[in-house]
Amino acid sequence: MRPISGSCVSSLGMDELAPLRTGSYAGMWRDLLESAFLHQWQGVKEFWRANALYRLTLNGPMPDRLSLAPEDFQAQRLEDADAMFRGRFRLPGGTVLIKDGALWDAESPNESWAEELHGFGWIRHFALAGGEASSTFVRNAVHDWLKRYAEASGLSWRPHVIARRLAAWSTYTRLVISSNDMLWRSQVLHSMARQARHLARTLHEAPQGEPRLAAAIGLALMGIVLPDGAHRLKLGLDATARELARQILPDGGHVSRNPEALLRILMDLMTLAVALRNQNRPVPDEIQSAIDRMAPMLRFFRHGDGRLAVFNGGGQGTEKSIDAVLARDDAQGRPFGFAPHSGYQRLSAAKTLVLMDTGAPPAPAFSQNAHAGALSFEMSSGPHRIIVNCGTTLLRGPEWREACRQTQGHSTLGLDGVSSAETVSGGVIGRLLGPRLVLKGGVSSRRKEEENGIFIDAGHRGYAASHGLIHERRLFLSSAGDDLRGEDTLVSDPDARAKAQGRVRFSVRFHIHPDVRASMAQDGSVLLRLPGGEGWRFRAAGGTVGLEESIYLGAGDPIRRTEQIVVTGDGLAEPPCVKWAIRQIAPE
């Protein structure tokens, strides 16, 4: 196999591995002390909000109408509505069987599932199903919710959950209050106004990151939807601008480095922007600027099948949602090749696309869903994915979720079962701060585009503390898009406290999409057959090539069995180096 450029040698200077050193222990103890204080103070606030006196403070002018029904960019699915009709509620976080229509008596498998249930976003599927049966199902669910959760406390009244619920009720008002019963209509509108007042007071209590931004956008939206909302609109727009400044990076990525989180936030922003325009209100510059940056970044992450690459806790997303939100992008910005602030590289030639993670974990406060996938990549040819990362699941509990976050679940190099970043999830820190991912070394990359193709040199120090080693990965994609070559090298880190010694076991993994058929050839290569018959061949030198079982979770919570190519080896007498290539097979 031809090398990318000469033999396996160190290609990055040590000083080049610092620029993306963002996720670290810095600030962890400050966050811990702040969280402990807020946790204690939250109990006091919950006690106050649960009494009748506080409930009286939520009273105010009674709305008699909604100004508009916001647009929803989320995909609707008839099969989901049908499943819920039959009592099968499959929401992010798990699937729960509801017996005898006792929706609010169901035991939630986890907080994610409960928040989704109380957020009412699932009623969008009933809007697609239509009919009186859908309206009756949704109205009964809202009616029971109003009876049980009038007190402004608990999970159902968390700021981001309120924002989701109010957006859903107002968007699908024809399902929720489409009735000649004026008393019912007044009851729903009165509750919406009370919830909006509480949201305005508690906006800052939403968890950092996507939930707080969702709460801010939701408050601004209610300032438009509900009458007499000028104050709420201003509070919401100001908070949205602040959070966008904190969370949306200059290249348009989200601080979590999660492509699907970027999609969700962009859909919320588009909903708000469309609502403002429909009311002949100006869209603030901060919001429009964020949309103009985020839309090209969303295109950056799209594979040829129209859905997103699977990185840092995100899934593929839904093609309909992605198409719908990008159709509203006036700028129609084209995807670029390098996202320096988000830490990703994009190599595109002909119909072949490679997306590579060349960034450090996000700052700890935003890293609760981040993955230890340093230098992992995904590859597709036209509408078919070939090499992928495993993704994540909320269905199988925290053990599965944490396992998916480890380096072994990504198409990159791992050492002795050690991940390139550390998950802090146990004890007091885990309870108060969540399962944060903390960087164990710097990450960097550089790009070179030539007439014959695109070169990427990247490296990270994630194994410096444990092994005294730096992982360097070099990729080359030919200009014809039919030849992807790589080199994975381990070199000693002269600055590491732990010095490289003895033998080290490494595994370079290439997780294969479940739609691709893989088979070992007699010459030790791996044949990859795509749907439709297109063929590719994987070859490697510098280790033992084998096929092992794997799973794919990028398409959602269902677990799909698949395979992975694994190149294994050991040794430190010379820097371990694996050279590999994935080349298209010429049609016969």
KELOMI-989690 format. One line per 3 residues: number of its first residue (from 1); for each residue x, y, z of C-alpha. Coordinates in Angstrom, 3 decimals, always signed. Each point is the difference from the previous one (the first is absolute). Layout:
REM residues N
NUM) X:Y:Z ~ ...
***
This chain:
REM residues 588
1) +0.000:+0.000:+0.000 ~ +1.372:+3.397:-0.913 ~ +0.686:+2.204:+3.048
4) -1.616:+3.414:+0.262 ~ +3.330:+1.734:+0.020 ~ +3.076:-2.009:+0.820
7) +0.280:-2.226:+3.052 ~ -1.862:+0.209:+3.292 ~ +1.684:+2.878:+1.788
10) -1.181:+2.680:+2.357 ~ -1.623:+2.710:-2.084 ~ -1.224:+2.423:+2.673
13) +2.205:+2.080:+2.239 ~ -0.674:-0.269:+3.733 ~ -1.041:+3.661:+0.176
16) -2.710:-0.640:-2.582 ~ -1.980:-2.263:+2.326 ~ -1.275:+2.798:+2.248
19) -2.464:+2.235:-1.908 ~ -3.149:-2.043:+0.729 ~ +0.731:-0.673:+3.671
22) -3.535:+0.943:+1.086 ~ -1.350:-2.855:+2.130 ~ +1.944:-0.351:+3.266
25) -0.283:-0.090:+3.768 ~ +0.280:+3.797:+0.035 ~ -2.981:+1.464:+1.810
28) -1.283:-3.419:+1.150 ~ +0.254:+0.806:+3.703 ~ -1.558:+3.416:-0.485
31) -2.894:-1.608:-1.844 ~ -0.307:-2.636:+2.706 ~ -0.260:+2.552:+2.814
34) -2.465:+2.098:-1.979 ~ -2.114:-3.049:-0.823 ~ -0.025:-1.157:+3.634
37) -1.224:+3.416:+1.136 ~ -2.663:+0.162:-2.699 ~ -1.117:-3.544:+0.807
40) -0.666:+0.989:+3.625 ~ -1.609:+3.292:-0.974 ~ -2.213:-1.773:-2.534
43) -1.681:-1.918:+2.792 ~ -0.991:+3.241:+1.670 ~ -1.412:+1.372:-3.241
46) -1.918:-3.190:-0.734 ~ -1.598:+0.196:+3.470 ~ -1.058:+3.599:-0.594
49) -1.373:-0.668:-3.463 ~ -2.074:-2.955:+1.169 ~ -2.212:+2.110:+2.287
52) -3.214:+1.805:-0.832 ~ +1.460:+3.469:+0.550 ~ +2.517:-0.406:-2.814
55) -2.688:-1.368:-2.296 ~ -1.933:+3.203:+0.545 ~ +2.964:+2.018:-1.261
58) -0.289:-1.773:-3.360 ~ -3.459:+1.433:-0.605 ~ -0.396:+2.892:-2.398
61) -1.928:+1.120:-3.067 ~ -1.982:-2.850:-1.526 ~ +0.839:-0.536:-3.682
64) -2.962:-0.684:-2.273 ~ +1.950:-1.092:-3.071 ~ +3.419:-0.822:-1.430
67) +1.566:+2.446:-2.441 ~ +1.317:-2.745:-2.290 ~ +0.838:-3.676:-0.275
70) +3.801:-0.310:-0.318 ~ +1.545:-2.148:-2.717 ~ +1.484:-3.340:+1.034
73) +2.985:-1.327:-1.952 ~ +0.049:-3.355:+1.800 ~ -0.871:-3.028:-2.108
76) -3.384:-1.655:+0.581 ~ -0.498:-3.761:-0.253 ~ -3.291:-1.854:-0.326
79) +1.531:-3.146:+1.453 ~ +0.818:+1.853:+3.219 ~ -3.571:+1.259:+0.347
82) -1.301:-3.521:-0.608 ~ +2.332:-1.431:+2.640 ~ -1.152:+2.575:+2.568
85) -3.648:-0.728:-0.806 ~ +0.821:-3.580:+1.014 ~ +1.739:+1.142:+3.186
88) +3.613:-0.322:-1.173 ~ +1.788:+3.260:+0.830 ~ +3.441:-0.112:-1.498
91) +1.782:+3.227:+0.888 ~ +3.685:+0.903:+0.355 ~ +0.949:-1.894:+3.119
94) -1.990:-3.162:-0.503 ~ -3.277:-1.677:-0.884 ~ -2.840:-0.269:+2.511
97) -3.224:-1.961:-0.427 ~ -2.977:+2.008:+1.279 ~ -2.833:-2.144:+1.348
100) -3.645:+1.108:-0.111 ~ +0.953:+3.500:-1.157 ~ +1.604:+0.860:+3.366
103) +2.672:+2.144:-1.612 ~ +1.018:+2.000:+3.060 ~ +0.064:-3.048:+2.258
106) +2.703:-1.645:-2.085 ~ +3.367:-0.516:+1.638 ~ +2.645:+1.984:-1.850
109) +3.168:-1.969:-0.778 ~ +2.132:+3.124:+0.406 ~ -0.126:+3.802:+0.067
112) +0.586:+0.350:-3.740 ~ -3.157:-1.994:-0.741 ~ -2.014:+1.907:+2.619
115) +1.102:+3.374:-1.352 ~ -0.992:-1.035:-3.519 ~ -3.393:-1.173:+1.228
118) -0.705:+3.223:+1.900 ~ +1.344:+2.056:-2.908 ~ -2.866:-1.259:-2.219
121) +2.091:+0.126:-3.183 ~ -1.367:-3.451:-0.823 ~ -3.442:+1.419:-0.852
124) +1.373:+1.102:-3.384 ~ -0.449:-3.574:-1.210 ~ -3.725:+0.181:+0.788
127) -0.231:+3.146:-2.118 ~ +1.113:-2.053:-2.975 ~ -2.423:-2.805:+0.844
130) -2.880:+2.483:+0.286 ~ -3.610:-0.890:+0.732 ~ -2.156:+0.307:+3.071
133) +1.735:-2.927:+1.671 ~ +3.315:+1.917:-0.040 ~ -1.615:+3.131:+1.422
136) -1.696:-1.973:+2.735 ~ +3.216:-1.826:+0.938 ~ +1.992:+3.250:+0.251
139) -2.737:+1.935:+1.857 ~ -0.332:-2.803:+2.544 ~ +3.755:+0.019:+0.577
142) +0.017:+3.798:+0.483 ~ -3.098:-0.140:+2.225 ~ +1.580:-2.593:+2.294
145) +3.258:+1.932:+0.080 ~ -1.792:+3.173:+1.118 ~ -1.710:-1.922:+2.799
148) +3.202:-1.537:+1.318 ~ +2.709:+2.603:-0.530 ~ -1.479:+3.377:+0.905
151) +2.735:+0.643:+2.559 ~ +3.060:+1.817:-1.304 ~ +2.532:-2.546:+1.192
154) +1.683:-3.209:-1.009 ~ +1.307:-1.310:-3.294 ~ -3.062:+1.045:-2.008
157) +0.622:+3.658:+0.870 ~ +3.675:+0.132:-0.865 ~ +0.617:+3.006:-2.270
160) +1.003:-1.887:-3.151 ~ -2.874:-2.477:+0.476 ~ -2.498:+2.877:+0.316
163) +1.430:+1.578:-3.153 ~ -0.422:-3.228:-1.981 ~ -3.515:-0.547:+1.319
166) -1.215:+3.523:-0.745 ~ +1.475:-0.146:-3.498 ~ -1.751:-3.328:-0.646
169) -3.370:+1.147:+1.361 ~ +0.064:+3.216:-2.002 ~ +1.265:-1.649:-3.196
172) -2.666:-2.702:+0.120 ~ -2.732:+2.068:+1.606 ~ -2.572:-1.538:-2.328
175) +0.665:-3.333:+1.685 ~ +0.241:+1.368:+3.521 ~ -2.941:+2.436:+0.157
178) -1.963:-0.659:-3.187 ~ -3.300:-0.212:+1.795 ~ -3.236:+1.930:+0.395
181) +0.475:-0.235:+3.761 ~ +0.932:+3.583:+0.927 ~ +0.728:-0.984:+3.594
184) +2.613:-2.504:-1.206 ~ +1.532:+2.582:-2.321 ~ +0.284:+2.519:+2.847
187) +1.511:-2.609:+2.298 ~ +2.781:-0.848:-2.484 ~ +0.798:+3.636:-0.842
190) +0.006:+0.958:+3.672 ~ +2.487:-2.791:+0.761 ~ +2.210:+1.018:-2.915
193) +0.188:+3.560:+1.293 ~ +0.897:-1.217:+3.505 ~ +2.689:-2.292:-1.345
196) +1.440:+2.829:-2.102 ~ +0.197:+2.260:+3.079 ~ +1.827:-2.708:+1.923
199) +2.344:-0.591:-2.935 ~ +0.922:+3.701:-0.036 ~ +0.995:-0.204:+3.691
202) +1.961:-3.253:-0.189 ~ +1.682:+0.219:-3.387 ~ +3.467:+0.223:+1.564
205) -0.563:-3.277:+1.866 ~ +0.001:-2.121:-3.156 ~ +3.113:-2.201:-0.322
208) +2.864:+1.518:-1.949 ~ +0.182:-0.668:-3.704 ~ -2.830:-1.033:-2.276
211) -2.711:-0.074:+2.745 ~ +0.626:+3.612:+1.005 ~ -0.024:+1.170:-3.598
214) -3.234:-1.925:-0.635 ~ -1.562:+1.691:+3.034 ~ +1.060:+3.451:-1.210
217) -1.344:-0.580:-3.511 ~ -3.224:-1.398:+1.453 ~ -0.522:+3.083:+2.175
220) +0.521:+2.306:-2.990 ~ -2.451:-2.091:-2.027 ~ -2.630:+0.315:+2.735
223) +0.535:+3.759:-0.085 ~ -1.349:-0.158:-3.554 ~ -2.636:-2.705:+0.374
226) -1.708:+1.202:+3.190 ~ -1.602:+3.478:+0.173 ~ +1.650:+2.695:+2.136
229) +3.354:-1.705:-0.427 ~ +2.274:+2.965:-0.690 ~ +1.914:-0.478:+3.256
232) +0.398:-3.740:-0.546 ~ +1.132:+0.584:-3.583 ~ +2.723:+2.404:+1.091
235) +1.190:-2.289:+2.801 ~ +0.021:-2.973:-2.344 ~ +1.792:+1.743:-2.853
238) +2.638:+1.437:+2.352 ~ +0.593:-3.422:+1.579 ~ +0.111:-1.666:-3.424
241) +2.640:+2.471:-1.174 ~ +2.104:-0.639:+3.117 ~ -0.189:-3.769:-0.364
244) +0.750:+0.116:-3.725 ~ +3.136:+1.998:+0.790 ~ +1.025:-2.694:+2.506
247) -1.002:-3.086:-1.939 ~ +0.270:+0.608:-3.747 ~ +3.608:+0.039:-1.149
250) +1.346:+2.379:-2.668 ~ -0.066:-2.784:-2.625 ~ -3.662:-0.730:+0.788
253) +0.450:-3.153:+2.058 ~ -1.498:-0.562:+3.432 ~ +2.298:+0.034:+3.000
256) -0.982:-3.619:+0.788 ~ +1.470:-1.073:-3.392 ~ -3.166:-2.073:-0.535
259) -1.347:+0.320:-3.572 ~ -3.524:-1.051:+0.987 ~ -0.080:+2.594:+2.798
262) +0.868:+2.571:-2.667 ~ -3.002:-1.183:-2.023 ~ -2.395:+0.241:+2.965
265) +1.140:+3.498:+0.881 ~ -0.181:+1.172:-3.610 ~ -3.568:-1.313:-0.253
268) -0.946:+1.941:+3.144 ~ +1.636:+3.168:-1.312 ~ -1.730:-0.357:-3.357
271) -3.350:-0.423:+1.776 ~ +0.631:+3.209:+1.927 ~ +1.228:+1.922:-3.049
274) -3.019:-1.052:-2.097 ~ -2.364:+0.991:+2.822 ~ +1.627:+3.435:+0.256
277) -0.292:+0.573:-3.739 ~ -3.620:-1.154:-0.031 ~ -0.725:+2.723:+2.545
280) +1.967:+2.569:-2.025 ~ +2.620:+0.216:+2.731 ~ +3.713:+0.254:-0.742
283) +2.237:-2.994:+0.612 ~ +2.817:+1.162:+2.328 ~ +3.417:+0.111:-1.616
286) +1.398:-2.465:+2.551 ~ -2.589:-2.603:-0.960 ~ +0.309:+0.525:-3.745
289) +3.790:-0.094:+0.204 ~ -0.135:-3.284:+1.907 ~ -2.374:-1.523:-2.575
292) +2.242:+1.157:-2.853 ~ +2.994:-1.749:+1.615 ~ -1.804:-3.131:+1.171
295) -1.668:-0.937:-3.293 ~ +3.301:-0.490:-1.930 ~ +1.337:-1.945:+3.000
298) -3.021:-2.285:-0.145 ~ +0.740:-0.602:-3.696 ~ +3.611:-0.697:+1.002
301) -1.178:-3.012:+2.044 ~ -2.333:-1.498:-2.630 ~ +0.868:-3.285:-1.637
304) -1.213:-0.857:-3.484 ~ -3.171:-1.557:+1.455 ~ -1.055:+3.455:+1.196
307) +0.472:-0.765:+3.685 ~ +2.686:+0.903:+2.517 ~ +3.297:-1.557:+0.973
310) -0.026:-1.769:+3.372 ~ +2.315:+1.800:+2.412 ~ -0.053:+0.975:+3.685
313) -3.329:-1.421:+1.063 ~ -1.996:+1.025:-3.061 ~ -1.935:-2.226:-2.361
316) -0.626:+0.263:-3.728 ~ -3.030:+2.234:+0.417 ~ -2.951:-0.112:-2.373
319) +0.469:+0.948:-3.642 ~ -3.404:+1.715:-0.129 ~ +0.861:+2.235:+2.960
322) +3.403:+0.864:-1.440 ~ -1.494:+0.794:-3.406 ~ -2.784:+2.086:+1.547
325) +2.293:+2.179:+2.084 ~ +2.592:+0.483:-2.756 ~ -2.717:+0.952:-2.477
328) -0.624:+3.077:+2.198 ~ +3.667:+1.012:-0.091 ~ +0.081:+3.149:-2.114
331) +3.796:+0.054:-0.180 ~ +0.257:-3.564:-1.406 ~ +3.609:-0.082:+1.165
334) +2.113:-2.856:-1.363 ~ +1.801:-2.385:+2.358 ~ +3.681:+0.727:+0.467
337) +2.926:-2.363:+0.436 ~ +1.229:+0.780:+3.515 ~ -1.889:+1.061:+3.122
340) +2.854:+1.294:+2.166 ~ -2.056:+0.986:+3.043 ~ -2.163:-3.130:+0.036
343) +2.976:-2.239:-0.776 ~ -1.055:-1.939:-3.107 ~ +1.446:-0.616:-3.456
346) -2.060:-0.709:-3.132 ~ +1.570:-1.748:-3.001 ~ -2.192:-0.140:-3.096
349) +0.823:-1.238:-3.495 ~ -2.401:-1.209:-2.681 ~ -2.700:-1.860:+1.949
352) +2.252:-1.007:+2.912 ~ -0.161:+1.853:+3.305 ~ +2.172:-0.397:+3.101
355) -0.717:+1.841:+3.260 ~ +2.674:-0.074:+2.704 ~ -0.068:+1.031:+3.672
358) +3.130:+2.067:+0.609 ~ -1.142:+1.845:+3.121 ~ +0.293:-0.336:+3.747
361) -3.025:-0.663:+2.215 ~ -2.028:+3.129:+0.711 ~ +0.373:+1.957:+3.218
364) -1.083:-2.235:+2.911 ~ -3.285:+1.836:+0.563 ~ -1.070:-0.934:-3.546
367) +1.536:-3.493:-0.167 ~ -2.629:-2.208:+1.650 ~ -0.823:-1.695:-3.315
370) +3.404:+0.311:-1.685 ~ +1.930:-3.070:-1.185 ~ +3.659:-1.025:+0.193
373) +0.288:-0.260:-3.779 ~ +3.156:+1.976:-0.692 ~ +1.067:-0.331:-3.667
376) -2.927:-2.289:-0.860 ~ -1.538:+0.315:-3.455 ~ -3.046:-0.961:-2.058
379) -0.049:-0.736:-3.721 ~ -2.808:-0.194:-2.557 ~ -0.310:-0.504:-3.742
382) -3.015:+1.731:-1.469 ~ -3.065:-0.931:+2.102 ~ +1.766:-2.932:+1.680
385) +1.969:+0.167:+3.241 ~ +3.027:-2.275:+0.158 ~ +2.022:+0.779:+3.157
388) -1.861:+1.369:+3.019 ~ +0.193:+0.534:+3.740 ~ -2.287:-2.091:+2.211
391) -2.126:+2.866:+1.327 ~ -1.854:-0.167:+3.311 ~ -3.198:-1.281:+1.565
394) -2.302:+1.198:+2.758 ~ -2.003:-3.226:+0.057 ~ +2.408:-2.338:+1.771
397) +0.908:+2.028:+3.066 ~ +3.100:+1.943:+1.085 ~ +2.356:-2.968:-0.392
400) -0.673:-0.224:-3.743 ~ +0.135:+3.762:-0.364 ~ +3.398:+0.214:+1.679
403) +1.337:-2.958:-1.989 ~ -0.956:+1.729:-3.258 ~ +1.951:+3.089:+1.072
406) +3.282:-1.903:+0.218 ~ +2.630:+0.074:-2.738 ~ -0.712:-3.614:-0.998
409) -3.387:+1.079:-1.365 ~ +1.660:+2.229:-2.601 ~ +1.944:-0.504:-3.204
412) +3.392:+0.920:+1.390 ~ +2.955:-1.465:+1.905 ~ -0.275:-1.199:+3.585
415) +2.607:-1.209:+2.497 ~ -0.444:-2.870:+2.463 ~ -3.703:+0.810:+0.417
418) +0.849:+3.536:+1.170 ~ -1.982:+2.931:-1.390 ~ +1.508:+3.201:-1.327
421) -2.101:+2.044:+2.448 ~ -1.196:-0.726:+3.511 ~ -3.629:-0.226:+1.129
424) -0.621:+1.435:+3.470 ~ -3.321:-1.543:+0.988 ~ +0.205:-1.457:+3.499
427) -0.327:+1.325:+3.516 ~ -0.972:+3.520:+0.960 ~ +1.400:+1.488:-3.215
430) -2.110:-2.303:-2.160 ~ -3.178:+0.701:+1.996 ~ +0.383:+3.777:+0.001
433) +1.687:+0.670:-3.338 ~ -1.079:-2.950:-2.140 ~ +2.233:-2.402:-1.977
436) +2.530:+2.487:-1.322 ~ +2.709:-0.867:-2.482 ~ +3.408:+1.420:+0.831
439) +2.904:+0.427:-2.400 ~ +3.232:-1.823:+0.785 ~ +2.151:+1.796:-2.601
442) +0.095:+2.496:-2.852 ~ -1.399:-0.539:-3.499 ~ +0.927:+1.671:-3.270
445) -0.110:-0.425:-3.756 ~ +1.137:+1.575:-3.218 ~ -1.335:-0.230:-3.524
448) +1.621:+0.070:-3.413 ~ -1.866:-0.010:-3.298 ~ +1.866:-0.920:-3.168
451) -0.959:-0.868:-3.543 ~ +0.090:-3.730:+0.703 ~ -2.084:+0.175:+3.198
454) -0.409:+1.185:+3.594 ~ +2.432:-0.787:+2.840 ~ -0.762:+0.208:+3.742
457) +2.655:-0.306:+2.703 ~ -1.430:-0.212:+3.532 ~ +1.086:-1.127:+3.442
460) -1.072:-0.117:+3.634 ~ +1.642:-0.497:+3.401 ~ -2.840:-1.984:+1.525
463) +2.356:-2.916:+0.777 ~ +2.889:+2.095:+1.319 ~ -0.986:-0.267:+3.661
466) -0.650:-3.751:-0.082 ~ +2.571:-1.205:-2.561 ~ +2.291:+2.918:-0.830
469) -1.148:-0.178:-3.624 ~ -1.476:+2.286:-2.650 ~ -2.410:-1.346:-2.602
472) +0.505:+1.495:-3.441 ~ -2.376:-0.662:-2.882 ~ +0.598:+0.998:-3.608
475) -2.737:-0.205:-2.628 ~ +0.047:+0.480:-3.754 ~ -3.037:+0.045:-2.288
478) +0.740:-0.056:-3.716 ~ -1.511:+2.644:-2.254 ~ -1.987:-2.744:-1.754
481) -1.530:-1.053:+3.320 ~ +0.850:-3.679:-0.612 ~ +2.973:-0.336:+2.360
484) +0.126:+0.761:+3.736 ~ +3.323:-0.730:+1.660 ~ +1.093:+0.348:+3.600
487) +2.876:-0.430:+2.414 ~ -0.419:-0.417:+3.763 ~ +3.227:+0.451:+1.937
490) +0.924:-0.048:+3.696 ~ +2.987:+2.157:+0.946 ~ +1.548:+0.727:+3.377
493) -0.986:+3.249:+1.672 ~ +3.146:+1.614:+1.428 ~ -2.074:+2.209:+2.330
496) -2.037:-2.810:+1.563 ~ +0.614:-1.077:+3.593 ~ -0.716:-3.618:-0.915
499) +2.653:-1.136:-2.439 ~ -0.676:-2.526:-2.711 ~ +1.463:-3.365:+0.994
502) -0.638:-3.689:-0.529 ~ -2.566:-1.204:-2.500 ~ -3.327:+1.664:-0.626
505) -3.031:-1.586:-1.619 ~ -1.815:+2.170:-2.525 ~ -3.161:-0.455:-2.051
508) -0.965:+2.116:-2.988 ~ -3.752:-0.375:-0.515 ~ -2.110:+0.642:-3.078
511) -3.682:-0.468:+0.880 ~ -1.990:-0.976:-3.093 ~ -3.513:+1.251:-0.708
514) -2.529:-2.861:+0.340 ~ -1.181:+0.406:-3.601 ~ +3.492:-0.903:-1.240
517) +0.964:-3.657:-0.414 ~ +3.552:-0.774:+1.106 ~ +2.004:-3.148:-0.738
520) +3.626:-1.048:+0.458 ~ +1.878:-0.788:-3.191 ~ +2.692:-2.666:-0.277
523) +2.710:+2.639:-0.336 ~ -0.891:+1.509:+3.393 ~ -1.920:+2.966:-1.376
526) -3.641:+0.749:+0.812 ~ -2.591:+0.361:-2.752 ~ -2.775:+2.524:+0.639
529) -3.131:-0.277:-2.121 ~ -2.413:+2.942:+0.107 ~ -3.728:-0.144:-0.766
532) -0.342:+0.115:-3.760 ~ +3.196:-1.965:-0.575 ~ +2.753:+2.634:+0.321
535) +3.175:-1.579:+1.405 ~ +2.941:+1.213:+2.094 ~ +3.049:-1.853:+1.305
538) +1.759:+0.579:+3.343 ~ +3.682:-0.890:+0.356 ~ +2.376:+0.615:+2.898
541) +3.636:-0.548:+0.944 ~ +1.594:+0.260:+3.442 ~ -2.497:-2.170:+1.881
544) -2.298:-2.989:-0.164 ~ -3.262:+0.620:-1.869 ~ -3.217:-1.619:+1.196
547) -3.773:+0.359:-0.009 ~ -1.861:+0.233:+3.301 ~ -3.567:+0.659:+1.099
550) -1.162:+3.563:+0.558 ~ -3.218:+1.992:+0.416 ~ -1.415:+3.138:-1.584
553) -2.272:+2.417:+1.864 ~ +0.227:+3.074:-2.202 ~ -3.445:-0.450:-1.563
556) -1.744:+0.242:+3.366 ~ -0.421:-2.179:+3.024 ~ -0.461:-3.370:-1.790
559) +3.204:-1.997:+0.204 ~ +1.175:-1.228:-3.399 ~ +2.590:-2.735:-0.099
562) +2.925:+0.539:-2.323 ~ +3.723:-0.712:-0.284 ~ +3.254:+1.845:+0.445
565) +3.408:-0.358:-1.568 ~ +2.611:-0.157:+2.768 ~ +3.733:+0.315:-0.602
568) +1.910:-1.108:+3.091 ~ +3.646:-0.020:+0.962 ~ +2.550:+0.871:+2.677
571) +3.565:+1.138:+0.452 ~ +2.022:+3.045:+0.939 ~ +3.472:-0.839:-1.256
574) -1.019:+1.978:-3.048 ~ -2.984:+2.370:-0.113 ~ -3.026:-2.185:-0.742
577) -1.429:+1.047:-3.360 ~ -2.988:-1.317:-1.898 ~ -0.353:+0.921:-3.667
580) -3.402:-0.643:-1.508 ~ -2.036:+0.783:-3.084 ~ -3.652:-0.188:-1.054
583) -0.201:-0.039:-3.789 ~ -2.922:-0.289:-2.345 ~ -0.065:-3.155:-2.083
586) -0.365:+0.635:-3.710 ~ -3.271:-1.456:-1.314 ~ +0.435:-3.182:-1.980
***
